[in-house]
Amino acid sequence: MSEDKVTATAAYTAFGLRAEAEKIAAGLHLVATPIGNLKDISFRALSTLAAADAVVAEDTRVTKTLLAHYGISTPLVAYHEHNAHVMRPHLIARLEAGAALALVSDAGTPLVSDPGFKLVAEALEKGIKVTSVPGPSAVLAALVVAGLPTDRFFFEGFLPHKGGPRRARLAELARIPGTLVFFESPKRVAETLEDATAVLGPRDAAIARELTKLYESVRRGRLDQLAAALREEEPPRGEIVVLIAPPGVDAEAASEAELDAKLEEALAAHSLKDAASVVSASTGRPRREVYARAIKLAAERESETRE
């Protein structure tokens, strides 16, 4: 047994949080687990995991490591997107029979980018008690160290994998008056930052990697600077959270002016429909929106010619 495990287990025992000493109510308990550092789990979370009739986990191999670290022998049940339609009725039946089940994700708070939502929704629909045991969250951990505004933020999860849909989604998010938060794959993060630079402009941003783990790092800078730096490097490793600052006071006006400039240039060489398609593809903005703006610009140009 490692020194860390001895220390953690000793602290756990010192507070009397053993399964036989702490009973929990019947129902579904949503338990937040560490996103990396096993010491980040709460005493209440440990007590709940130890006292539950079963721990419902996205990947039982990941959760088994956590439970073993703290000497917890509660049975594990796999519940993930591939077996959810089969397992959900069985879990609901156990809950209706009076079981106390603890639901965990691979890391962090359940239901955030994992398949637990439908289970919770059905449990509530059946009148089953659902309890939150709060704790670690990669979204909040990244937000508070990024150095970007925290008063309002929007969590998007994962952006589309392909460039066109990704730019289109970024264009839809461009006017949100809060910090944007994304999960991203190390293989795609450079492309995502390049697309964000093209669509959102030179906003401040941060890349949080391997939070709470040994090689934790947070890189801060403008989107274009971070994108340029990643182009020259090997793809980063580990779990990544990308954060992008809200638009500035003049950002919306500047964005509209940039769109008009691109449309004017495209209209000089293409038909109205083709110009809208070209600019929509290059900016990621919805074609319907770009086409409507192109019609307005064409009408203004024709009016000026008549005058």
Secondary structure, 3 states (H helix, E strand, C coil): CCHHHHHHHHHHHHCCCCCCCCCCCCEEEEECECCCCHHHCCHHHHHHHHHCCEEEECCHHHHHHHHHHCCCCCCEEECCCCCHHHHHHHHHHHHHCCCEEEEECCCECCCCCCCCHHHHHHHHHCCCCEEEECCCCHHHHHHHHCCCCCCCEEEEEECCCCHHHHHHHHHHHCCCCCEEEEEECCCCHHHHHHHHHHHHCCCEEEEEECCCCCCCEEEEEEHHHHHHHHHCCCCCCCCEEEEECCCCCCHHHHHHHHHHHHHHHHHCCCCHHHHHHHHHHHHCCCHHHHHHHHHHHHHHHHHHHHC
